[in-house]
Amino acid sequence: MKPPAILILCTGNSCRSHLAEGILQAVLGEKFRVESAGSKPAGYVHPLAIKAMAEIGIDISHHRSKHLDEFLNDQVATVITVCGNADQACPIFPGQLNRHHWGFDDPAHAVGTEEEQMAVFRRVRDEIRRVFQAYAAGLLDARAK
């Protein structure tokens, strides 16, 4: 039986939620199940998100863009929204115990050269990493007690 999920939601499920999913899963390991989805999935994971994560040693190239409806009958213990639109569209999941909202800029809207866009992806990735590593540390600390 799989453990209850921590579900990370954004609108398109192409950037922010995948960055957060990859970082949180890397920190928590197999003790927790981390998933991501969107209220209006883009249908792909942004290539620059994959590249930004590879720079910190996390492979999200196997991730896919999913609709939050895929999880409506799943055991979801915690929902974390990373954009305002997803926060407003977020349903209540069966068994849901916790809900958090931490908003981040959408790097998919970055403009300029690829390097200028990558600078935005790196900034957002690092902001997400700080927040989600702190969240993971709290989860692991609470579990150890």
C-alpha positions in Angstrom: 0.0 0.0 0.0 1.4 3.4 -1.0 1.6 6.1 1.7 -0.6 9.2 1.5 0.6 11.8 -0.9 1.8 15.3 -0.5 0.2 16.9 -3.6 1.8 20.1 -5.0 -0.6 22.1 -7.3 -0.2 24.9 -9.7 -2.2 25.9 -12.8 -0.2 24.4 -15.7 1.8 21.7 -13.9 4.7 22.5 -16.2 7.2 24.4 -14.0 6.8 25.4 -10.3 5.0 22.3 -9.1 7.5 20.0 -10.8 10.4 22.0 -9.3 8.8 21.6 -5.9 8.0 18.0 -6.4 11.5 17.1 -7.4 13.1 19.0 -4.5 10.7 17.7 -1.9 11.0 14.1 -3.1 14.8 14.3 -3.1 14.9 15.5 0.5 12.2 13.2 1.9 13.2 10.1 0.0 10.9 7.1 0.0 9.4 7.8 3.4 6.9 10.1 1.7 5.1 10.1 -1.7 5.2 13.5 -3.5 3.1 14.2 -6.5 2.2 17.3 -8.6 -0.7 18.3 -10.7 -2.4 21.3 -12.2 -5.9 22.7 -12.5 -5.3 23.3 -16.3 -2.3 21.2 -17.2 0.0 22.4 -20.0 0.6 18.8 -21.2 4.3 19.0 -20.8 7.1 19.7 -18.3 9.0 22.8 -19.4 12.4 21.9 -20.8 14.1 24.7 -18.8 12.6 23.4 -15.6 14.2 20.0 -16.4 17.5 21.8 -17.2 17.4 23.9 -14.0 16.8 20.8 -11.8 19.5 18.8 -13.6 21.9 21.6 -12.5 21.3 20.7 -8.9 21.4 16.9 -9.5 17.7 16.2 -9.6 16.2 14.5 -12.6 12.6 15.4 -13.4 12.8 14.4 -17.1 10.5 11.5 -16.3 7.8 13.7 -14.8 4.5 14.3 -16.8 1.9 17.1 -16.6 -1.2 15.8 -14.8 -4.7 17.1 -14.0 -5.5 17.3 -10.3 -8.6 15.2 -11.0 -6.2 12.2 -11.2 -5.9 12.5 -7.4 -9.5 13.0 -6.4 -9.9 9.3 -5.3 -6.3 9.1 -3.9 -5.1 9.4 -0.3 -3.8 12.9 -0.2 -2.7 14.0 3.3 -1.3 17.4 2.3 -2.0 19.8 -0.5 0.5 22.6 -1.2 -0.4 25.2 -3.8 2.4 27.2 -5.4 0.3 29.7 -7.4 -2.7 31.8 -6.7 -4.9 30.4 -9.4 -4.4 26.8 -8.1 -5.0 28.0 -4.6 -8.4 29.3 -5.6 -9.3 26.2 -7.7 -8.1 23.6 -5.2 -10.7 21.0 -4.2 -10.7 19.2 -0.8 -9.3 15.7 -1.2 -10.5 12.7 0.8 -8.4 12.2 3.9 -6.7 15.6 3.4 -5.2 16.8 6.7 -3.2 19.9 5.8 -3.2 22.7 3.2 -0.5 25.2 2.6 -0.1 28.0 0.0 3.3 29.3 -1.0 3.2 31.4 -4.1 6.1 31.7 -6.5 6.7 33.6 -9.8 6.0 31.5 -12.9 9.3 31.1 -14.7 7.4 29.9 -17.8 6.6 33.6 -18.4 10.3 34.6 -18.5 11.3 36.4 -21.7 14.6 37.1 -23.4 17.4 34.8 -24.5 17.6 31.2 -23.2 20.2 32.3 -20.7 18.0 35.2 -19.4 15.1 32.8 -19.1 17.4 30.3 -17.2 18.3 33.0 -14.8 14.6 33.3 -13.9 14.2 29.5 -13.7 17.2 29.3 -11.4 15.9 32.1 -9.1 12.5 30.5 -8.8 14.1 27.0 -8.3 16.3 28.3 -5.5 13.3 30.1 -3.8 11.3 26.9 -4.0 14.3 24.9 -2.7 14.6 27.1 0.4 10.9 26.9 1.3 10.5 23.2 0.6 13.7 22.1 2.2 12.6 23.9 5.4 9.2 22.2 5.1 10.8 18.8 4.6 13.1 19.3 7.6 10.0 20.0 9.8 8.3 16.9 8.5 11.3 14.7 9.1 11.8 16.2 12.6 8.2 15.6 13.5 8.4 12.0 12.2 11.6 11.3 14.3 9.8 12.2 17.6 
